[in-house]
Amino acid sequence: MTGLILGAAAAWWLGPRLRPQQVAQWRDEWTATGEELRQAFQQKLELLHLTATNIQEELARRGQVVRRAALDFGQTVADAATDARIVAAIKAKYVADPRLSALRISVRSSGGRVWLSGTVNSPDDIGRAILLAMEADSAVREVTADLKVATP
């Protein structure tokens, strides 16, 4: 949009110095660019279900319209790699710890949030498992433990 404005200002400023053919060519290019922008905008509206029909239906159903920004595909892949790295780092800590069993503790991660489930030998081991999970990787933002103490 800024390019169009600058182009129009340049055409106005240089207008007397330009040949009519150049002005006509630029006008056609600006028109084509404007149409491309309009089409891209329309496609985004349709992709996000933000057409007038979609909005009316959603307002009738929910009373409000809510959309969340979609993550860029590259960001999704990066997040998945980070989560896999987090899980591997935590499991490695559990394997190295003589009091915890990597086989009895399940680890999941999503967006830096970690969930632990399974069994440990004592309540102290729950705290130990959480601490090791938090220290395993700098991308860990939160740890939720649903660990149970095994009965003898």
C-alpha positions as CSV (number, residue, x, y, z in Angstrom):
1,M,0.0,0.0,0.0
2,T,2.9,2.4,0.8
3,G,4.4,1.5,-2.5
4,L,1.2,2.6,-4.3
5,I,1.2,5.9,-2.4
6,L,4.8,6.6,-3.1
7,G,4.3,5.7,-6.8
8,A,1.4,8.0,-7.1
9,A,3.3,10.8,-5.4
10,A,6.3,10.2,-7.8
11,A,3.9,10.3,-10.8
12,W,2.4,13.6,-9.6
13,W,5.8,15.1,-8.9
14,L,7.3,13.9,-12.2
15,G,4.1,14.1,-14.2
16,P,5.1,17.0,-16.4
17,R,8.4,15.3,-17.2
18,L,7.0,11.8,-18.0
19,R,5.8,10.6,-21.3
20,P,2.1,9.6,-21.5
21,Q,3.2,6.0,-22.3
22,Q,5.1,5.8,-19.0
23,V,2.2,7.1,-17.1
24,A,-0.2,4.7,-18.8
25,Q,2.2,1.8,-18.0
26,W,2.5,2.7,-14.4
27,R,-1.3,3.1,-14.1
28,D,-1.7,-0.4,-15.5
29,E,0.9,-1.8,-13.1
30,W,-0.7,0.0,-10.1
31,T,-4.1,-1.3,-11.1
32,A,-2.8,-4.9,-11.4
33,T,-1.0,-4.6,-8.1
34,G,-4.2,-3.3,-6.4
35,E,-6.2,-6.2,-7.8
36,E,-3.6,-8.7,-6.6
37,L,-3.8,-7.2,-3.1
38,R,-7.5,-7.3,-3.1
39,Q,-7.6,-10.9,-4.2
40,A,-5.0,-11.9,-1.5
41,F,-7.0,-10.1,1.1
42,Q,-10.2,-11.9,0.0
43,Q,-8.4,-15.2,0.1
44,K,-7.3,-14.5,3.7
45,L,-10.8,-13.6,4.7
46,E,-12.1,-16.9,3.2
47,L,-9.3,-18.9,4.8
48,L,-10.1,-17.5,8.2
49,H,-13.8,-17.9,7.6
50,L,-14.3,-14.1,8.0
51,T,-16.7,-13.6,5.1
52,A,-20.0,-11.9,5.9
53,T,-21.9,-15.2,5.7
54,N,-19.4,-16.9,8.1
55,I,-19.6,-14.0,10.6
56,Q,-23.4,-13.9,10.5
57,E,-23.6,-17.6,11.1
58,E,-21.1,-17.5,14.0
59,L,-22.9,-14.5,15.6
60,A,-26.2,-16.4,15.4
61,R,-24.6,-19.5,17.0
62,R,-22.3,-18.1,19.6
63,G,-23.0,-14.4,19.9
64,Q,-19.4,-13.5,19.1
65,V,-16.7,-14.1,16.5
66,V,-13.3,-15.5,17.7
67,R,-10.3,-16.3,15.7
68,R,-6.8,-17.3,16.8
69,A,-3.8,-16.6,14.7
70,A,-2.5,-19.6,12.9
71,L,1.1,-20.5,13.5
72,D,3.4,-20.3,10.6
73,F,4.2,-23.9,9.4
74,G,7.9,-23.3,10.0
75,Q,7.2,-22.3,13.6
76,T,5.1,-25.4,14.0
77,V,8.0,-27.6,12.9
78,A,10.4,-25.7,15.1
79,D,8.0,-26.1,18.1
80,A,7.7,-29.9,17.4
81,A,11.5,-30.2,17.3
82,T,11.9,-28.2,20.5
83,D,9.3,-30.4,22.2
84,A,11.0,-33.6,21.1
85,R,14.3,-32.2,22.4
86,I,12.7,-31.4,25.7
87,V,11.3,-34.9,26.1
88,A,14.7,-36.5,25.2
89,A,16.5,-34.2,27.6
90,I,14.2,-35.1,30.5
91,K,14.2,-38.8,29.7
92,A,18.1,-38.7,29.7
93,K,18.0,-37.0,33.1
94,Y,15.7,-39.8,34.4
95,V,17.9,-42.5,33.0
96,A,21.0,-41.0,34.7
97,D,19.2,-40.7,38.1
98,P,19.4,-43.8,40.3
99,R,16.1,-43.0,42.1
100,L,13.9,-42.4,39.1
101,S,12.8,-44.8,36.4
102,A,12.6,-43.5,32.8
103,L,10.4,-46.5,32.0
104,R,7.8,-45.7,34.7
105,I,7.6,-42.0,34.0
106,S,5.9,-40.8,30.8
107,V,6.9,-37.4,29.5
108,R,4.9,-35.2,27.0
109,S,5.7,-31.7,25.9
110,S,3.8,-29.1,23.9
111,G,5.0,-25.5,23.5
112,G,7.4,-25.8,26.3
113,R,4.8,-27.1,28.7
114,V,5.7,-30.6,30.1
115,W,3.4,-33.2,31.5
116,L,4.7,-36.1,33.6
117,S,2.6,-39.2,34.4
118,G,3.4,-42.6,35.8
119,T,4.7,-43.9,39.1
120,V,7.6,-43.2,41.5
121,N,8.8,-44.8,44.7
122,S,8.2,-41.9,47.1
123,P,6.7,-38.4,47.4
124,D,10.2,-37.0,47.4
125,D,10.7,-38.6,44.0
126,I,7.8,-36.5,42.6
127,G,9.7,-33.3,43.5
128,R,12.9,-34.7,42.1
129,A,11.2,-35.6,38.8
130,I,9.7,-32.1,38.5
131,L,13.0,-30.4,39.3
132,L,15.0,-32.5,36.8
133,A,12.3,-31.8,34.2
134,M,12.6,-28.1,34.8
135,E,16.4,-28.1,34.6
136,A,16.5,-30.4,31.5
137,D,16.1,-27.7,28.9
138,S,15.9,-23.9,28.9
139,A,12.7,-24.1,26.7
140,V,10.8,-25.8,29.5
141,R,8.2,-23.2,30.7
142,E,6.0,-25.2,32.9
143,V,5.9,-28.8,34.4
144,T,2.7,-30.5,35.4
145,A,3.1,-33.8,37.3
146,D,0.4,-36.4,37.6
147,L,2.8,-38.9,39.2
148,K,1.5,-41.5,41.7
149,V,3.5,-43.1,44.5
150,A,3.7,-46.8,43.9
151,T,2.4,-49.0,46.6
152,P,4.8,-51.7,47.8
